[in-house]
Amino acid sequence: MAILVECPGCRRRNSLKSKACPKCGHSLQSKRLIYWIDYRDEEGRRHMKKIGPSFRVAQEILYDILAKRAKGEYLGCLLYTSDAADELD
């Protein structure tokens, strides 16, 4: 799970640690960057979600996903916990 930054030149998603895009060489130190989050759901499927220009919002959404995974809550496919299964009976 990570926060990624989109290159303004070629639109490749890169690590926050990168100072320049490895594909096109464009600087990633700009103020006008687009952030993405990269995470896996309960079944191991990879998801990438475009967040927008706010790093703080990207952090909050990623932390929310981490908290929901720790609690066993719904992320994108239905995940039943033992308590939820008992309620269905």
Phi, psi and omega in degrees: 000131185203162170258131181243159178241137181271132177290128179292341182276308186244358178071013176287141178270128187234163176296151176295337181286341182289134177268336178218153179290127180291341181277311186244349179084003180293142180293139177253023181259010181291159176278339184257068180253155176253130182256148178232155169244145182235122181209167177245142179276187184299332182265006177087004179283137182277138177230141174234130184234126178284127182260313181126201188277003184254114177295321182298318178296319178299318177298313182298317180293318179296317178296324178295318178296317178299318180295318179295321177295320180295327180273350182078028181272170182297131176240328183183339172229153185291126179237116179268132171269171180298325179294318180293323179294324178295324181291334181286335182286000000 
